[in-house]
Amino acid sequence: MRAFGVLVALAAVLGLGAPPAQAIDPDWVFYSSDRHHYASPWYAGAHRIMVPFGCNSAPYYDHDPRCPGDQGFHHGLDVAMPCGTRLYAARRAKVIDNASLGPAYGENPVLLRNRKLGWDLVIGHTRKVFVRPGDTVHRGDVFARVSDSGAPDGCHLHFEQRAVAGGLATAVWPRPLLGLVAR
């Protein structure tokens, strides 16, 4: 019986089993049929994708000629998670001034740059940000918390990978950088 208790405790520590329960935000709207919960070194817990990268039916985006019908193009990946969820640096990066980002990313989005690996990462809808432009974040650093700032559909994070100092047109599929793992 004691061995069973040790195994259950070990499974909990290692994160084995069902995805952790999370609060349901009544404002969440999912534009993805993917029901998996994804863990990432960029945030605490495992959470569902709300709006995938690319063509989708979310009403926030104007029709894009790359997309069928009246679909728009989403340049990032939105992941639903409760307000206050911790955001971690998964890689070393420099914090860049966010003045070039518009209001769609919320009041205080985070812009991270890794010149060596060739990317900028825009993270929208953060609440409390613990870093300033010029700071360097290192793997494991908690640098912000999730919010619904600038988001019409509840608390979530928007992840957008761009070329270094590139604009919206340079956005690429961010899943590899995020290291998403289905739970």
N, C-alpha and C positions, 0 to 999 in steps of 0.2 A: 504494500500500500504506500509506503514511504517512497519507494522508487517511482511509482506512478506520479506522485506529487512533484517529485524532482523533475520528471520528464515534462509535465504540464508547465511548470515554472520555466524550464529551459525553452520550451516552444514559445512561450509568451515573450521571453527576452529576445529570442531570435526573430520574432515577428512571423512565426509560422501560423497557419490556420487562416481563418476568415479575416477579411480586411477590418480594420478598426471601425467601430461605429462612429458616425459623425453626425453633428447636428444638421438638420435639414433647414435650409434657408428658404422661406416661402417665396422669395423673389427669383429663385433659380429657374432658368428655362434652358433645357438641353436641346441643342441642334445637332446632336450626334446620337446614333442608335447604339453606340459603344457603351456597354454597361460595366466594363471593367473599372476597377479602381487601380490607379497607378501611383507607385511610390517613385520618388526621385530624390537624389541627393540635394536638390534645390529647396525642398520644403519638407515639413514634418507630416507624417501620416501618408495615407494612400487615398487618392481622390479621383473623381470622374472628370472626363473631358466634357466641357459644356459646348464649346464651339471649336471644331477642328480647323486646322490650317487648310487653306484653299477654298474651293467653291463650296458654298453652302447656302441654306435658305434663311439664315438669320436676317431679320429685317433691318439691321443697322447699316447694311452695305448696299450701295447702289449697284445696279446691274453691271457686270463686268463681261466684256466680250470673250474672255477665256472660259466663261461658265455657261452651262446650258440654261435655257428658259430665262427666268428673271433672277437667277441666283447672283449673289455678290461674292467677292473674294476677300477672305480673312487672311491677313498677313502674319498672324500669330496663332497661338494655341491658348485657349482659355480653359483653366482648370478650376472647377468649383471646390471651394474649401471654406470652412467657417472663418468668419472675421477673427483676427488675432492670431491665426496660424503663423508659426515662425517660418521665416525664409532664411535659408543657409546659402553660403557661397559653396558651390560644388567645385569651383576652380578659382585660381588666383586671378584677380581682375582689378583694374583701376576704375574708380567711380568717376564718371564724366558728368559735366553739367547737363541737366535735362531741359534747358531752355528751348532746345530745338524740337521738343516733343509737344504735341498739341494737347488740348483738354480731354480728348478721348481716352487718354491714359490715366486720368485722375489728377488730383491736386499735386501729388508728389511722387511721380514715377521714378524708378531707378534705371540708370543707364550705365551698364558695365562694359568695359573694353578689355580684350586680351589681344594685343597686337601680335604676339608670338604665334597664337593659334588662329589669328585672322578673323575675329568676330567681335561684334557688339551685341549685347543682349539687353533689350528693352523689357522691363518688367513693370507692367501697369497695374494700377489699383492697389497700391501699398498704403498702409495706414501710418504706422510709425516707422520712420527711417532713421537708423542709427549711424549712418555714414554721410559724409559730405563729399562734393567734388574734390578730387585730388587724393582722397584716401585710397588705400589698397585693401581689398578684402582677400582673405586667405581661406583655403578649404576649411569648412566647418564653422566659420564665423556667422553668427546670427546678425543680419544687417537690416532686416525690416520685418513688418508684420502685414498680413493680408487685410484688405478693406474692401468696401464697395464704392470708394471714391471714383466718381466719373463712370460708374457702371450701372446701367439700367436694370440689370438682372442679377442682383445680389452679390455677395462676397465671392470673389474669385481672383486669380492671378492671370494676367495676360503675359505670355512669353513670346517675344519676337526676336528672332536671330537675324542680324543684318551684317553686311560687310563692314569692316572697320571704317568709321566715319561715313558710312553709307546711309542713304535715305530709305524710305519705304520701298522703293522699287528694287532694292537689293535684298529684301527679306527672303529667307529660305526656310524650308521645313525644319523646325526646331527640335523635333523629337530626339535625334541623336545627341545633341548637346545637352538636353534635359536628362538623358539617361533613364527614360521611363521604363518601369518594370511592372507588369500586371501582377496584381495580388489577388 
